[in-house]
Structure formats: structure tokens, C-alpha cells
Amino acid sequence: MAESASFVDPAFLARFGLTRINAIDYFLHPLNPFQTKAKTSNEVLSMQGINIGTLMQWGTGARPGPLSLEQGEEEYSIALSRLTGEQYELLPMSNINIEGMTPQQMSALFTIRHVHRTSHNHTTVLGIYYILEGVIYKSPTVRGLMKANITRTLAGLSEACDALSVCARYDPSSGYSWKFDPDEDDEDEDIKFYSSVQEKRKRRRRQILDNRRPGERTAEEEEGIRASEAIDRILSRLSKSDVVVKGKAIR
């Protein structure tokens, strides 16, 4: 699935809202395309009636309720650590004063980590997801971030090259030079530059024509030669006529 894909369920949000208490339940929505097909430990706990909400309300044998939100999340993490397999963990809100936050601020962003747990202390991260204003996104990979950064860098370099190209000047004798201060002579220099290029092309064309094999001519050149020969014959006859030689008038 593309990293730009997302999922949102307006019906769930309108009915239950979205808080840290039900963020995992929202992510486990059956229509969520990011959810793994394997049975997760979260679903096992849900079938036992264990989630953050019930833990906050009733607590556990070692810690009877009611519990605070932070304590409920801690007990839920402990319950997940006792199981193995694929799990979804709701990452804590570090360095944030939860008690001083409004419900709107607490429901703005959630980070969920998909892991595969093999023991109590060993997990392998399979993916990172975040829920922003009720919309679930997949966190981009390192490769995706590097690709995006390289693409932006290349776009900037391309724009810089386009901007510098108008400042480049070329002279056949001295080569390339840079002129960053435009003035009224720039247009004349451009005209001179293109004129020199065209003149060079003409010289090149003449050189190509001169290097042709003997007798090799184009149809236009053959026509010109025939016309020149015809004019020479007419001039030759006129030069031999009595009018030109003896100066006699034609009566």
C-alpha cells in the first residue's frame, strides 16, 4: 500500500469520538487497510474484555480501580507484554503535561507502533502509524524520506541551473564567462552570439560542400550551371555579330 494512503471512519468518530482510551479500538477497525491480517494480542485482550477503558474503571488485582489514564495505559502495556505475536502499542505522550491538556488537544495526534513480540523484553518493530485528527496514516520509511529529500534537492538544483543559465556568456575565443548584472547591452550581446553561431554554421556548410566528391552537385546547382552556360552562348553569338563588330545599324 502506498505511504500516502489513509483511512478514516466518520461514523465511528461521530458516535464514540476519539481519545487515547479508544485509539487502539479505532485502529483495529475491520475496514482499516493498515491492520494486519494476523490475529493480534490486542484482539485477544479485547475478547477478554480488557482495554484501556475497562482497566481505568475496574483496575487489576494488584492495582484496583479507578485508575488514571496514564495508569490505565501502563496496565494495558503490561498485559500486552505477557502475550506473544503481533501487537499494536499506543506510544505514550512524552514530555507533555497530560493533566493540563484539553480533550481536544489530547485527541489530536496518536502514535501507534506495530511490533512482533517474541518474549517479554524482545520486540521487532514492523511499522509506525499515526492518527491525526481522526485520519490514520502510515509513517514514511527511511527510504521514502530520503527519496523525498533527494527529490526536493534535485528540484532546487534544477531551478538554480535554470537561473544561472541566463547569466552564462560564451565567446569562441575565450570560452564561457558569467555575467550576473543585466544591462542594456545584454540583448545586443545575445544577438551577436546567435549571429556568430549562424556564421559558424554557414562556414561549416561551405566546408561540407567543398569536400564533396568531384561532379557531385544538387539539382539547384545543375540548373544554375545550365543557365550560366546558356547565357555564355548568347553573349558569344552577340560578340560575333556585325552590329557589335562593325558597328552597322540594323535596317
C-alpha positions as CSV (number, residue, x, y, z in Angstrom):
1,M,0.0,0.0,0.0
2,A,1.2,3.5,-0.8
3,E,2.6,5.5,2.0
4,S,0.2,8.4,1.0
5,A,-2.9,6.2,1.7
6,S,-5.1,7.0,4.7
7,F,-8.2,5.7,6.5
8,V,-11.0,7.5,8.4
9,D,-14.4,6.3,9.7
10,P,-16.7,9.2,10.2
11,A,-19.4,7.0,11.7
12,F,-17.1,5.8,14.5
13,L,-15.8,9.3,15.2
14,A,-19.3,10.7,15.4
15,R,-20.6,8.0,17.7
16,F,-17.6,7.4,20.0
17,G,-15.2,10.3,19.4
18,L,-11.5,9.6,19.6
19,T,-9.4,9.7,22.7
20,R,-6.4,7.7,24.0
21,I,-8.9,5.4,25.6
22,N,-10.3,4.1,22.3
23,A,-7.5,4.9,19.9
24,I,-6.4,1.2,19.7
25,D,-10.0,0.1,19.1
26,Y,-10.3,2.7,16.3
27,F,-7.1,1.4,14.7
28,L,-8.4,-2.2,14.9
29,H,-11.4,-1.2,12.8
30,P,-12.2,-4.1,10.4
31,L,-12.1,-1.7,7.4
32,N,-8.7,-0.3,8.2
33,P,-6.4,-1.3,5.4
34,F,-3.3,-0.9,7.6
35,Q,-4.4,-3.6,10.0
36,T,-2.5,-6.9,9.8
37,K,-4.4,-10.0,8.7
38,A,-2.9,-12.0,11.6
39,K,-4.7,-12.2,14.9
40,T,-3.1,-9.7,17.3
41,S,-2.7,-9.7,21.0
42,N,-4.9,-6.7,21.2
43,E,-7.8,-8.7,19.8
44,V,-7.1,-11.4,22.3
45,L,-7.3,-8.9,25.2
46,S,-10.4,-7.4,23.7
47,M,-12.2,-10.8,23.7
48,Q,-11.3,-11.0,27.4
49,G,-12.9,-7.5,28.0
50,I,-9.5,-5.9,28.6
51,N,-8.8,-2.5,27.2
52,I,-7.6,0.9,28.5
53,G,-11.1,2.0,29.4
54,T,-12.0,-1.1,31.4
55,L,-8.7,-1.0,33.2
56,M,-9.2,2.6,34.1
57,Q,-12.7,1.8,35.5
58,W,-12.0,-1.5,37.3
59,G,-8.2,-1.7,37.6
60,T,-6.5,-5.0,38.2
61,G,-6.0,-7.4,41.1
62,A,-2.7,-5.7,42.0
63,R,-4.0,-2.2,41.3
64,P,-7.7,-1.8,41.9
65,G,-9.6,1.0,40.1
66,P,-10.4,3.6,39.3
67,L,-7.1,4.4,37.6
68,S,-5.9,7.5,35.8
69,L,-5.3,7.5,32.1
70,E,-1.6,7.1,32.5
71,Q,-2.0,4.2,34.9
72,G,-4.6,2.5,32.6
73,E,-2.1,2.7,29.6
74,E,0.6,1.3,31.8
75,E,-1.5,-1.7,32.8
76,Y,-2.5,-2.3,29.2
77,S,1.1,-2.4,28.2
78,I,1.9,-4.9,30.9
79,A,-1.0,-7.1,29.7
80,L,0.4,-7.0,26.2
81,S,3.9,-7.9,27.4
82,R,2.6,-11.2,28.8
83,L,1.5,-12.3,25.3
84,T,3.5,-13.0,22.1
85,G,2.8,-12.4,18.5
86,E,1.8,-9.2,16.6
87,Q,0.7,-6.3,18.7
88,Y,-0.2,-2.6,18.4
89,E,1.2,-0.4,21.1
90,L,-0.1,3.1,21.8
91,L,3.1,5.2,22.4
92,P,3.0,7.5,25.5
93,M,2.9,11.2,25.2
94,S,6.4,12.0,26.4
95,N,7.4,15.4,27.9
96,I,3.8,16.6,27.9
97,N,1.7,17.6,30.9
98,I,-1.4,15.5,30.3
99,E,-3.3,17.0,33.2
100,G,-3.0,20.5,31.7
101,M,-4.2,19.5,28.2
102,T,-7.7,19.9,26.9
103,P,-9.6,16.9,25.5
104,Q,-9.3,18.4,22.0
105,Q,-5.5,18.6,22.4
106,M,-5.3,15.0,23.7
107,S,-7.3,13.7,20.7
108,A,-5.3,15.5,18.0
109,L,-2.5,13.1,17.5
110,F,-1.8,9.4,18.4
111,T,1.2,7.3,17.5
112,I,0.8,3.5,17.2
113,R,3.6,1.1,16.8
114,H,3.2,-2.3,15.2
115,V,5.5,-4.9,16.7
116,H,6.1,-8.6,16.8
117,R,6.8,-9.8,20.3
118,T,8.7,-13.0,20.9
119,S,9.3,-12.6,24.6
120,H,8.6,-10.2,27.5
121,N,11.6,-8.0,26.6
122,H,12.1,-8.6,22.9
123,T,10.1,-7.0,20.2
124,T,10.7,-6.3,16.5
125,V,9.1,-3.1,15.0
126,L,7.1,-3.8,11.9
127,G,5.7,-0.4,11.3
128,I,4.7,3.0,12.7
129,Y,1.3,4.6,12.3
130,Y,-0.2,7.9,13.5
131,I,-3.8,9.1,13.8
132,L,-4.1,12.8,13.1
133,E,-7.5,14.4,13.6
134,G,-9.2,11.0,13.2
135,V,-7.3,10.1,10.0
136,I,-4.9,7.1,10.1
137,Y,-1.7,7.4,8.2
138,K,1.3,5.2,7.8
139,S,4.6,6.8,8.8
140,P,7.0,7.0,5.9
141,T,10.0,4.8,5.8
142,V,13.6,6.0,5.9
143,R,13.9,5.2,2.2
144,G,10.8,7.3,1.5
145,L,12.1,10.2,3.5
146,M,15.5,10.1,1.7
147,K,13.8,9.8,-1.7
148,A,11.6,12.9,-0.9
149,N,14.6,14.9,0.4
150,I,16.7,14.0,-2.7
151,T,13.8,14.9,-5.0
152,R,13.4,18.3,-3.3
153,T,17.2,18.8,-3.6
154,L,17.3,17.9,-7.3
155,A,14.3,20.3,-7.9
156,G,16.2,23.1,-6.2
157,L,19.4,22.4,-8.1
158,S,17.4,22.3,-11.4
159,E,15.9,25.7,-10.6
160,A,19.3,27.1,-9.7
161,C,20.8,25.9,-13.0
162,D,17.9,27.4,-14.9
163,A,18.5,30.7,-13.2
164,L,22.3,30.6,-13.9
165,S,21.9,29.6,-17.5
166,V,20.7,33.1,-18.4
167,C,23.8,34.6,-16.9
168,A,26.2,32.4,-18.9
169,R,28.0,34.0,-21.9
170,Y,30.1,32.2,-24.5
171,D,32.8,33.5,-26.7
172,P,34.5,31.2,-29.3
173,S,37.9,32.6,-28.4
174,S,37.7,32.8,-24.6
175,G,35.0,30.2,-23.8
176,Y,32.3,30.6,-21.2
177,S,32.0,33.5,-18.8
178,W,29.4,34.7,-16.2
179,K,27.6,38.0,-16.1
180,F,25.2,38.4,-13.2
181,D,24.4,42.1,-13.6
182,P,22.0,42.6,-16.5
183,D,22.2,45.8,-18.5
184,E,21.1,47.2,-21.9
185,D,24.0,45.5,-23.7
186,D,22.7,42.0,-22.9
187,E,20.3,42.0,-25.7
188,D,23.0,43.1,-28.2
189,E,25.4,40.5,-26.9
190,D,22.7,37.8,-27.4
191,I,22.2,38.9,-30.9
192,K,25.9,38.9,-31.6
193,F,26.2,35.5,-30.0
194,Y,23.5,34.0,-32.2
195,S,24.9,35.7,-35.3
196,S,28.3,34.2,-34.6
197,V,26.6,30.8,-34.3
198,Q,24.8,31.2,-37.6
199,E,28.0,32.3,-39.3
200,K,29.8,29.3,-38.0
201,R,27.1,27.1,-39.3
202,K,27.4,28.7,-42.8
203,R,31.2,28.1,-42.8
204,R,30.6,24.6,-41.8
205,R,28.1,24.2,-44.6
206,R,30.5,25.6,-47.1
207,Q,33.2,23.3,-45.9
208,I,30.9,20.4,-46.3
209,L,30.0,21.5,-49.9
210,D,33.7,21.9,-50.7
211,N,34.5,18.5,-49.5
212,R,32.1,16.8,-51.9
213,R,33.3,14.3,-54.4
214,P,34.0,15.7,-57.9
215,G,30.9,16.1,-60.1
216,E,28.5,15.7,-57.1
217,R,26.0,18.6,-57.3
218,T,22.5,19.3,-56.2
219,A,19.6,19.8,-58.7
220,E,19.7,23.6,-58.0
221,E,23.4,23.8,-58.7
222,E,23.0,21.8,-62.0
223,E,20.2,24.2,-63.1
224,G,22.4,27.2,-62.3
225,I,25.2,25.8,-64.3
226,R,23.0,25.2,-67.3
227,A,21.6,28.7,-67.1
228,S,25.1,30.2,-66.9
229,E,26.2,28.2,-70.0
230,A,23.2,29.4,-72.0
231,I,24.0,33.0,-71.1
232,D,27.6,32.5,-72.2
233,R,26.5,31.1,-75.6
234,I,24.2,34.1,-76.2
235,L,27.0,36.5,-75.3
236,S,29.3,34.7,-77.6
237,R,27.0,35.0,-80.6
238,L,26.3,38.6,-79.9
239,S,30.1,39.3,-79.8
240,K,30.5,37.9,-83.3
241,S,27.6,39.7,-84.9
242,D,28.1,42.6,-87.4
243,V,26.3,45.0,-85.2
244,V,28.8,44.7,-82.4
245,V,32.0,44.1,-84.6
246,K,31.5,46.7,-87.4
247,G,29.0,48.9,-85.8
248,K,26.5,48.5,-88.6
249,A,22.9,49.5,-87.8
250,I,20.1,47.1,-88.4
251,R,17.6,48.4,-91.0
